Amino acid sequence: GNSVTQMEGPVTLSEEAFLTINCTYTATGYPSLFWYVQYPGEGLQLLLKATKADDKGSNKGFEATYRKETTSFHLEKGSVQVSDSAVYFCALRVSGNTPLVFGKGTRLSVIA
Amino acid sequence: EAGVTQSPTHLIKTRGQQATLRCSPISGHTSVYWYQQALGLGLQFLLWYDEGEERNRGNFPPRFSGRQFPNYSSELNVNALELEDSALYLCASRGDRGGSYNEQFFGPGTRLTVL
């Protein structure tokens, strides 16, 4: 079946540190890949996405590249801020209107 | 443009009772998805409604059910509540045009606590 595995948290970083959250997937066909962010007390917001191999999604300084050969979609940011503290979810979708399949989420805490 | 709204924000029930959760999609969106976010389990797909019909359901027992109304709002019903049903229930509606085509927009969720 389709599944997403992401690194377990929590992850604690100092402000301006480099962030990597690993995400790998198993899927039939060629899924679209997503990173969602959940700030405290809020619902999920789409952070970035990539729909085909070698695509790079980017937003708010975050980036992730769709790597078909390693079935990965790792999230990176060069310099994190306290305001980036949230739970990050990697997800896939195998076709346009099917439900999302999520990883278990990674909690990030950034300290000043 | 108003986002996805959900009610109530919090709901406390006792084991064996029934819970009803509500979701209003973004205006013009016809598809609604329900997800359960239980502690330690991430987000799991529950139900998908489109144009008033149930299109797919996740690996949940039949006591999880719902419906979609003609105005595309949706209701999730959980019967015979069990302690492990305690979770955040998230609703999402799917964009069907333009730059947000096929993107799912999430509501703030309903926190269900079963005592």
HADDOCK unambig.tbl for C-alpha pairs under 7 A between the chains (distance, minus, plus):
assign (segid A and resid 42 and name CA) (segid B and resid 108 and name CA) 5.09 0.50 0.50
assign (segid A and resid 43 and name CA) (segid B and resid 106 and name CA) 5.94 0.50 0.50
assign (segid A and resid 43 and name CA) (segid B and resid 107 and name CA) 5.48 0.50 0.50
assign (segid A and resid 43 and name CA) (segid B and resid 108 and name CA) 3.97 0.50 0.50
assign (segid A and resid 43 and name CA) (segid B and resid 109 and name CA) 6.09 0.50 0.50
assign (segid A and resid 44 and name CA) (segid B and resid 106 and name CA) 5.59 0.50 0.50
assign (segid A and resid 45 and name CA) (segid B and resid 106 and name CA) 6.84 0.50 0.50
assign (segid A and resid 96 and name CA) (segid B and resid 102 and name CA) 5.85 0.50 0.50
assign (segid A and resid 97 and name CA) (segid B and resid 102 and name CA) 6.28 0.50 0.50
assign (segid A and resid 99 and name CA) (segid B and resid 45 and name CA) 6.69 0.50 0.50
assign (segid A and resid 102 and name CA) (segid B and resid 42 and name CA) 6.92 0.50 0.50
assign (segid A and resid 102 and name CA) (segid B and resid 43 and name CA) 5.86 0.50 0.50
assign (segid A and resid 103 and name CA) (segid B and resid 42 and name CA) 6.26 0.50 0.50
assign (segid A and resid 104 and name CA) (segid B and resid 41 and name CA) 5.87 0.50 0.50
assign (segid A and resid 104 and name CA) (segid B and resid 42 and name CA) 3.85 0.50 0.50
assign (segid A and resid 104 and name CA) (segid B and resid 43 and name CA) 6.74 0.50 0.50
assign (segid A and resid 105 and name CA) (segid B and resid 42 and name CA) 6.02 0.50 0.50
